[in-house]
C-alpha cells in the first residue's frame, strides 16, 4: 500500500522529517509552490530560482530517503498587486 503525504513544504523539511516520513511508511510526498505574502518585494528571478530548487534539488534530496517527491503549481487568476 502506498501512503501519500499530499501537502508539504519541501523546502522546510529537515533530514529527520524525511527519515521519519519514510519510517512511518510514506512513499510519496507532494509539495506545492508557494507565493510570498502580500507586500513582500521579490524579483522574477527569485521565483525562477525557487521553482528550480523545488523541481530539481528537492526530489533528489527526498529520494535519498526512498521518498518520491512531486511538485504542484497552482495558478491563481486574481492579481493582488
TATA-V880766 format. One line per field, one symbol per residue. phi: phi as a letter, one per 40 degrees, with the letter a starting at -180 (. if undefined). psi: psi as a letter, one per 30 degrees, with the letter a starting at -180 (. if undefined). Layout:
BEGIN
phi = ???
psi = ???
END
This chain:
BEGIN
phi = .cbbccabbdcbccdcdcccccccgcbbbbbbccbcddgccbbccccccccccccbccccccccbgbcbbbbbcbccbbcb
psi = kkkkjfjljeffkleeeeeeeeffgkfkkjllklkllkfkklleeeeeeeeeeefdeeeeeeffghkkkkkljkkkfkkf.
END
